[in-house]
Amino acid sequence: MEKLVLDNSSTLDSRQREMLQFETEWYPLGGGSSRQIVEQFGVDDRDFFAEVGRLVDNDPPEALTQAELRRMREVIRRRLWMAR
């Protein structure tokens, strides 16, 4: 899987950059496994996707097209719904 470089990384702290990078890589496959999220970030799906959703809304990755951002947001919404 090719790693995208996030252009807005200067406005985010390192953990936020890692979370956004993770989801940028995994959203085409449904957002990454719950186990990976817990192991890498120490939070459950709901907290992870809530934070990533805020990041995407406030400071979307400039490397993604509008169609890619739309798809990423769909994955985030679905994962938040599933984590209820």
C-alpha positions as CSV (number, residue, x, y, z in Angstrom):
1,M,0.0,0.0,0.0
2,E,1.4,3.4,-1.0
3,K,1.8,5.9,1.8
4,L,0.5,9.4,1.2
5,V,2.3,12.3,2.6
6,L,-0.1,14.6,4.6
7,D,0.5,18.2,3.5
8,N,-1.2,19.7,6.6
9,S,1.1,17.9,9.1
10,S,2.5,21.1,10.6
11,T,-0.9,22.0,12.1
12,L,-1.3,18.6,13.8
13,D,0.5,17.0,16.8
14,S,2.3,13.8,16.1
15,R,-0.5,11.5,17.5
16,Q,-3.0,13.3,15.3
17,R,-0.7,12.9,12.2
18,E,-0.3,9.2,13.0
19,M,-4.1,8.7,13.3
20,L,-4.8,10.6,10.1
21,Q,-2.1,8.7,8.3
22,F,-3.4,5.4,9.5
23,E,-6.9,6.2,8.3
24,T,-5.7,7.6,5.0
25,E,-4.0,4.3,4.4
26,W,-6.8,2.1,5.6
27,Y,-10.1,3.8,4.6
28,P,-10.2,2.1,1.2
29,L,-10.3,-1.2,3.1
30,G,-12.9,-0.1,5.6
31,G,-10.8,1.8,8.1
32,G,-8.4,-0.7,9.7
33,S,-9.0,-3.4,12.2
34,S,-10.3,-2.6,15.7
35,R,-7.4,-4.6,17.1
36,Q,-4.8,-2.5,15.2
37,I,-6.5,0.7,16.4
38,V,-6.3,-0.4,20.0
39,E,-2.7,-1.7,19.7
40,Q,-1.4,1.4,17.9
41,F,-3.4,4.2,19.6
42,G,-4.7,2.7,22.8
43,V,-8.3,3.8,22.1
44,D,-11.5,2.0,21.0
45,D,-13.1,2.4,17.5
46,R,-15.5,5.0,18.7
47,D,-12.9,7.3,20.1
48,F,-10.5,6.8,17.2
49,F,-13.1,7.5,14.5
50,A,-14.6,10.4,16.4
51,E,-11.1,12.0,16.6
52,V,-10.3,11.2,12.9
53,G,-13.7,12.6,11.9
54,R,-12.9,15.9,13.7
55,L,-9.5,16.0,12.0
56,V,-10.8,15.4,8.6
57,D,-13.6,18.0,9.0
58,N,-11.2,20.7,10.5
59,D,-8.0,20.0,8.5
60,P,-8.6,17.5,5.7
61,P,-5.5,15.9,4.1
62,E,-4.6,18.0,1.1
63,A,-3.2,14.9,-0.6
64,L,-6.7,13.5,-1.0
65,T,-9.2,14.4,-3.8
66,Q,-12.7,15.5,-2.9
67,A,-14.0,12.1,-3.9
68,E,-11.4,10.4,-1.7
69,L,-12.4,12.7,1.2
70,R,-16.0,11.8,0.7
71,R,-15.3,8.1,0.8
72,M,-13.1,8.5,3.9
73,R,-15.9,10.4,5.6
74,E,-18.4,7.6,4.7
75,V,-16.0,5.0,6.2
76,I,-15.7,7.1,9.4
77,R,-19.5,7.5,9.7
78,R,-20.1,3.8,9.2
79,R,-17.4,2.8,11.8
80,L,-18.9,5.3,14.3
81,W,-22.3,3.8,13.7
82,M,-21.0,0.3,14.2
83,A,-19.2,1.3,17.4
84,R,-22.4,2.6,19.1
